[in-house]
Amino acid sequence: MSGYGLVVGIAVVAWWSLVEYLEPKAKKILPWVMLAALVGARAYHVVDEWGYYVQHYQRIWQVWNGGLSIWGAILGGGVVGLATGTLPALILPLPLAQAIGRIANGVNGEFTNKVVGIPWWGMEAILDLILFGIVWKTKKEWRVGVYLAGYMLIRLALQPYR
């Protein structure tokens, strides 16, 4: 297993463990959330890069060659969370998992452009950890909105440096 895969695996385990701790009934739906997140992540990437995939349609399903989108994962997993009433519990540990996932980008040597002297992936990891603290302190009914607004702001601020 690559270092990247190991760190992403740690991010998933951290997220999964916190979700189960926060909402024990979510244990039954977590595999479905993960599947929906994976499908959503790939679908979003394929649509975003449609000009490429329309010419290389056989590569659409080759997720092992890269091409997953956090926005698609959030959407796919969010649909399952919304349908099952577990969305606030799924969202709360998400910025922590995303911060760990950005460290995987550093292990992989990706997103090395500097933002105030820090590699892009490192800056997003720091901001994701701050967002995690903010979402943790937020009332349950506001968590989804605070997370979405916070993460959109992080990406808007950092996107020019990516």
Beta strands, then each sheet from edge to edge (+ up, - down):
strand 1: 114-115
strand 2: 118-119
sheet 1: 1+ 2-
end
